[in-house]
Amino acid sequence: RNFFINNKKSLLVILIFLVVCLISYFTYSKYKENYRLKISDKYNSIIVEYNNDNKEKIKNSLIELISKNDPTYSPLSLFFIIDNKLITEKAKINEFFDSIIQDVSLDKEIKNLIIYKKALYNADTSQEIELLEILKPITNSDSIWKAQSLYLIAEYFYSKDEKQKSKEFFNQILTIPNKNQEILQETQKRLNRDL
């Protein structure tokens, strides 16, 4: 009892501090939730409004959403731009990919998926070194996207008629534990039939 009486002011300050911290935490959580809902609503309204007459407006709105660095709606905005060919300049699209990969707080495997999608987007026009560099974070890891990435590289070399390199990457797929069964079947088909 004496402890509480002697330290009444200190205890009161600590109690007030804890209450303020709790209120701040819940206020911030609510703010973040409202912010995400606002971004979600904006994305959905942009997609609903899309038609051939307002492509420029839609494109600018989606670019604005990409810049919000939201883990869900920034990538979705970029994919909508790509799918609907709202921007056709590869350099600009690659800038958006890089921005999302570097600046958005993403789960590791979601980030790897976006890296893989960047590689897919660039595969037809990339040089060998560029494609390998894009996929390096995945191929040098134990990502769930490693088999798909190696398959993409193997197919890239196969399309360039570099069968030995292609075979090396297909063989790497066979050594991955817990690989996607569909990729495994396609790899075995390619190796048995063509290589």
VOGU-3710 file (C-alpha; in Angstrom, 3 decimals, decimal comma):
1> rnffinnkks> 0,000/0,000/0,000  2,836/2,362/0,840  4,383/1,622/-2,539  1,234/2,814/-4,351  0,920/5,902/-2,174  4,597/6,858/-2,542  4,644/6,238/-6,298  1,186/7,523/-7,130  2,395/10,090/-9,682  4,736/7,679/-11,428
11> llviliflvv> 2,085/4,989/-11,627  -0,437/7,483/-12,967  2,010/8,606/-15,669  2,689/4,978/-16,643  -1,024/4,212/-16,764  -1,734/7,277/-18,918  1,159/6,344/-21,198  -0,201/2,798/-21,649  -3,701/4,091/-22,380  -2,346/6,560/-24,955
21> clisyftysk> -0,296/3,774/-26,572  -3,329/1,501/-26,814  -5,503/4,250/-28,247  -2,770/5,142/-30,757  -2,348/1,534/-31,811  -6,070/0,985/-32,388  -6,439/4,331/-34,145  -3,553/3,523/-36,475  -4,960/0,041/-37,161  -8,320/1,538/-38,026
31> ykenyrlkis> -6,652/4,143/-40,250  -4,746/1,418/-42,138  -7,892/-0,640/-42,564  -9,811/2,366/-43,910  -6,906/3,237/-46,211  -6,864/-0,299/-47,659  -10,638/-0,192/-48,139  -10,315/3,124/-49,924  -7,661/1,705/-52,278  -9,778/-1,403/-52,837
41> dkynsiivey> -12,837/0,682/-53,688  -10,803/2,859/-56,021  -9,347/-0,145/-57,842  -12,769/-1,762/-58,226  -14,362/1,444/-59,519  -11,514/1,908/-62,037  -11,965/-1,620/-63,356  -15,750/-1,228/-63,605  -15,380/2,074/-65,488  -12,955/0,631/-68,041
51> nndnkekikn> -13,919/0,879/-71,687  -12,234/1,917/-74,921  -13,321/5,534/-74,580  -11,513/6,259/-71,310  -8,283/4,274/-71,611  -6,049/7,251/-70,836  -7,953/8,135/-67,676  -7,962/4,493/-66,525  -4,242/4,185/-67,260  -3,417/7,270/-65,177
61> slielisknd> -5,591/6,101/-62,303  -3,923/2,689/-62,299  -0,461/4,273/-62,371  -1,494/6,302/-59,339  -2,552/3,081/-57,580  0,792/1,449/-58,399  2,521/4,363/-56,674  0,533/3,692/-53,475  2,782/0,638/-52,887  -0,113/-1,509/-51,752
71> ptysplslff> 0,782/-5,218/-51,637  -2,478/-6,240/-53,302  -3,625/-3,420/-55,561  -0,283/-2,171/-56,907  0,469/-5,527/-58,602  -3,160/-5,927/-59,717  -3,053/-2,456/-61,278  0,108/-3,306/-63,190  -1,330/-6,605/-64,419  -4,497/-4,837/-65,580
81> iidnklitek> -2,354/-2,335/-67,515  -0,419/-5,173/-69,156  -3,443/-7,349/-69,924  -5,318/-4,470/-71,549  -2,243/-3,011/-73,293  -2,763/0,404/-71,716  1,012/0,895/-71,812  3,040/-0,862/-74,489  6,501/0,540/-73,715  8,479/-2,319/-72,198
91> akineffdsi> 10,826/0,044/-70,379  7,928/1,724/-68,576  6,334/-1,610/-67,633  9,694/-2,841/-66,340  10,000/0,307/-64,222  6,651/-0,539/-62,635  7,729/-4,140/-62,056  10,940/-2,922/-60,412  9,047/-0,438/-58,277  6,699/-3,132/-56,996
101> iqdvsldkei> 9,500/-5,645/-56,421  11,692/-3,146/-54,558  9,286/-0,766/-52,831  6,218/-2,782/-51,906  6,228/-4,844/-48,743  5,393/-8,275/-50,129  5,484/-11,813/-48,847  8,641/-13,553/-50,154  6,777/-15,931/-52,477  4,477/-13,200/-53,799
111> knliiykkal> 7,571/-11,147/-54,621  9,044/-14,184/-56,389  5,815/-14,602/-58,352  6,044/-10,978/-59,513  9,695/-11,513/-60,490  8,596/-14,582/-62,456  5,837/-12,584/-64,170  8,380/-9,916/-65,061  10,531/-12,610/-66,673  7,520/-13,971/-68,577
121> ynadtsqeie> 6,697/-10,473/-69,782  10,264/-9,987/-71,044  11,042/-13,519/-72,264  10,255/-12,928/-75,943  12,521/-9,904/-76,310  15,209/-10,373/-73,652  18,768/-11,369/-74,211  19,987/-14,458/-72,367  21,843/-12,470/-69,706  18,818/-10,254/-69,001
131> lleilkpitn> 16,457/-13,181/-68,523  18,917/-15,002/-66,262  19,448/-11,834/-64,226  15,720/-11,248/-63,756  15,207/-14,820/-62,529  18,373/-15,037/-60,444  16,632/-14,300/-57,087  14,338/-17,275/-57,723  16,780/-19,732/-59,277  19,268/-19,131/-56,446
141> sdsiwkaqsl> 16,664/-19,862/-53,775  14,339/-22,644/-52,701  11,272/-20,738/-53,873  8,112/-22,542/-54,905  8,554/-20,733/-58,251  12,015/-22,195/-58,913  10,794/-25,048/-61,148  8,658/-22,676/-63,227  11,594/-20,282/-63,568  13,978/-23,019/-64,665
151> yliaeyfysk> 11,339/-24,270/-67,100  11,007/-20,786/-68,588  14,783/-20,541/-69,023  14,961/-24,034/-70,533  12,191/-23,207/-73,008  13,919/-19,916/-73,819  17,106/-21,765/-74,784  15,105/-24,404/-76,644  13,421/-21,675/-78,714  16,889/-20,289/-79,542
161> dekqkskeff> 17,947/-23,797/-80,660  20,516/-24,036/-77,865  19,560/-27,573/-76,941  22,484/-28,335/-74,623  21,755/-25,304/-72,412  18,073/-26,129/-72,532  18,766/-29,702/-71,424  20,882/-28,475/-68,492  18,018/-26,363/-67,155  15,462/-29,123/-67,704
171> nqiltipnkn> 17,733/-31,494/-65,768  17,947/-28,994/-62,899  14,164/-29,158/-62,587  14,384/-32,904/-61,972  16,579/-32,321/-58,903  14,157/-29,947/-57,151  12,282/-31,543/-54,257  8,514/-30,962/-54,062  8,270/-29,599/-57,584  5,026/-28,913/-59,392
181> qeilqetqkr> 3,880/-32,219/-60,940  2,667/-30,561/-64,125  6,070/-28,922/-64,657  7,746/-32,278/-63,938  5,614/-34,048/-66,555  6,254/-31,337/-69,153  9,979/-31,468/-68,398  10,123/-35,247/-68,775  8,168/-35,036/-72,044  10,523/-32,417/-73,430
191> lnrdl> 13,623/-34,349/-72,388  12,351/-37,687/-73,762  10,901/-36,330/-76,985  13,232/-33,507/-78,033  16,445/-33,680/-76,066
//
